[in-house]
């Protein structure tokens, strides 16, 4: 796999929460009983109540979540991460991800970073940065950095585009442009 060229700005924020449970089911973020709520503001109100009742008051735009191995295990449902995005969380960094969860969130344009060793690298509320170009997570609070696994090219492009639909629209426009240039006389 070649390393993708990313034109995305670094993600900078605080570690808003660390999910240290292996095989963490993200449905627990909003609670299984709330999984069918469709109003994202209502979802955000119930998010994290079992873990930190003051989470919604503490989280700031740009903050990130950190997870253990196989983060997102279980049936991939979108409401928990919709609630997190509504609260300002901009991405997830985990030791590894459940494939179904990864695919669903990347297709929504929500950045996911696979970074073995991340649990021992950060503490809650540390100021961190994901530097896409350098391929590292920097912990500004502790003055350290750790490499993350490169994203597959299609996933990188999908995140950069803002999700699957914008990615496909971009590809279609590029193909039309190439086709138009191929049929222009004199070129």
ChimeraX attribute file (.defattr): number of C-alpha atoms within 10 A of each C-alpha:
attribute: neighborCount
match mode: 1-to-1
recipient: residues
	/A:1	7
	/A:2	8
	/A:3	13
	/A:4	16
	/A:5	12
	/A:6	17
	/A:7	11
	/A:8	14
	/A:9	11
	/A:10	15
	/A:11	18
	/A:12	21
	/A:13	24
	/A:14	25
	/A:15	24
	/A:16	20
	/A:17	21
	/A:18	20
	/A:19	17
	/A:20	15
	/A:21	12
	/A:22	16
	/A:23	18
	/A:24	20
	/A:25	20
	/A:26	22
	/A:27	22
	/A:28	18
	/A:29	23
	/A:30	24
	/A:31	16
	/A:32	12
	/A:33	9
	/A:34	17
	/A:35	16
	/A:36	11
	/A:37	12
	/A:38	11
	/A:39	11
	/A:40	17
	/A:41	14
	/A:42	13
	/A:43	25
	/A:44	23
	/A:45	16
	/A:46	18
	/A:47	27
	/A:48	21
	/A:49	16
	/A:50	11
	/A:51	12
	/A:52	11
	/A:53	13
	/A:54	11
	/A:55	18
	/A:56	19
	/A:57	9
	/A:58	12
	/A:59	20
	/A:60	16
	/A:61	14
	/A:62	18
	/A:63	27
	/A:64	30
	/A:65	20
	/A:66	24
	/A:67	25
	/A:68	24
	/A:69	22
	/A:70	21
	/A:71	27
	/A:72	26
	/A:73	19
	/A:74	15
	/A:75	12
	/A:76	19
	/A:77	18
	/A:78	16
	/A:79	23
	/A:80	26
	/A:81	25
	/A:82	21
	/A:83	24
	/A:84	24
	/A:85	19
	/A:86	16
	/A:87	24
	/A:88	16
	/A:89	23
	/A:90	21
	/A:91	23
	/A:92	22
	/A:93	25
	/A:94	25
	/A:95	21
	/A:96	23
	/A:97	25
	/A:98	18
	/A:99	13
	/A:100	14
	/A:101	22
	/A:102	23
	/A:103	15
	/A:104	16
	/A:105	23
	/A:106	21
	/A:107	20
	/A:108	20
	/A:109	23
	/A:110	21
	/A:111	22
	/A:112	24
	/A:113	23
	/A:114	23
	/A:115	25
	/A:116	18
	/A:117	16
	/A:118	22
	/A:119	18
	/A:120	7
	/A:121	16
	/A:122	21
	/A:123	18
	/A:124	13
	/A:125	17
	/A:126	18
	/A:127	20
	/A:128	23
	/A:129	21
	/A:130	24
	/A:131	19
	/A:132	21
	/A:133	15
	/A:134	11
	/A:135	18
	/A:136	19
	/A:137	24
	/A:138	20
	/A:139	22
	/A:140	16
	/A:141	13
	/A:142	13
	/A:143	9
	/A:144	12
	/A:145	18
	/A:146	15
	/A:147	17
	/A:148	22
	/A:149	14
	/A:150	19
	/A:151	21
	/A:152	13
	/A:153	14
	/A:154	13
	/A:155	22
	/A:156	24
	/A:157	23
	/A:158	23
	/A:159	23
	/A:160	19
	/A:161	19
	/A:162	17
	/A:163	21
	/A:164	20
	/A:165	14
	/A:166	18
	/A:167	20
	/A:168	13
	/A:169	12
	/A:170	15
	/A:171	12
	/A:172	12
	/A:173	12
	/A:174	12
	/A:175	12
	/A:176	12
	/A:177	11
	/A:178	11
	/A:179	11
	/A:180	10
	/A:181	11
	/A:182	11
	/A:183	9
	/A:184	8
	/A:185	6
	/A:186	5
	/A:187	6
